[in-house]
């Protein structure tokens, strides 16, 4: 990703932060919790929206890197395809527990 190649991590990728113009060009918005991150560096701040949060962000262990944005993009893909993010009917604490204690979400069959 362009953003990552410039040492940035978004930390809140979700459909609500994706915009499209009249020509169909896609843009990412809301950089309020984005941060600088260098190669091999980890962030430890607990930020983002629970349904799209990567397990390594939720667990507050050894930290996370650019891969947390890739997880969020995958969850966003599910959200765009099916109309809602996995676990979106649960409260924030239930979502975090689900992320930490369950395998990654699969596409509905």
N, C-alpha and C positions, 0 to 999 in steps of 0.2 A: 504494500500500500504506500502511496505517495507520502501520506502523513507519517507513517512509521519510518520511512527512509530519511525523514528529516528530524529524527529523534523525538517524535511526539507520540503520545498515547492518548486516545480520546476518553476512554473509561465510561462512556454512556451511549454506546451505539444501540439504537432501537429505531423502530419505524417513525416515531414521533420526532426524531432528529434527522430524518432524511427528507430532502426537498427535491422537487422536480420542476424544471422550467417549461415554457411552452414548446421548446424544441426537444424535450425529453432528456435533457442533460440532468444528471443526478448530482446533488450536493449534500454534504454532511453539515449539520448545524449544531449549535449549542456546545461550545467548547468551554463551558464554565468549569468543568472538572478535569479538563485535559491537563497533561503535564509533560515536561521534558523527561526523556529517558534515554540513556545511552546504552549501547550494546553491552550485554552481560550485566546490566544494572537491574535491580528489582525495586518496585514500589511496594509500600506496605499500607497505604492509606485505604480505609474502607469507604469507597465511593462507588456510585452507580445506582442503577435501578434494579431491585432484587430479581425480577423475572429474567433479566438479561445478564445477570452477574455470573462470572466464571467461578467455578469452585475454589480456585486458588485465591480469589479476591475475598470470597465469603469466609474461608477458613482462617484468615489472618495468621498464616504460618510463616513460611519462608519468603513470602512476597510474590509478586507477579510481574509479567512483562507484556510485550506486545501481543502475546497469544491470548490475553484476556479480551482484547478487542475482536479477535478472530472468533472466539466463543460467542461473543455478543452478536456478531454478524450472522453466525449460524442460527442463533435463537431468533434473530430478526427475520431470517429467511423463512423459518417455520411460521412466524407471526404473519408475514406477508402472504404466505401460501394458504393459511388456514383461518386468518382473521383474528387470531389472538395468540399471545405467547404461551408456551407451556406453563402451567401452574398459575395462570393469571386470575383464576377464581379464588385463590387462597390469599390469606393475609401475608404480610411481609415476613414474619417469623416462620410461618409454615413453608413459604417459598425457600427461604434460606436453608431450612432443615432438609427439604426435598433435594436441593442442589447438593448439599453435603453428603446425604445418605443414600442417594439413588444413582443409578447409571445415567449417562447423558440422555436427554429426551430423544425419542425416536419419532419419526414422522407417523402420524396416524394412518391406520390402514383402512 
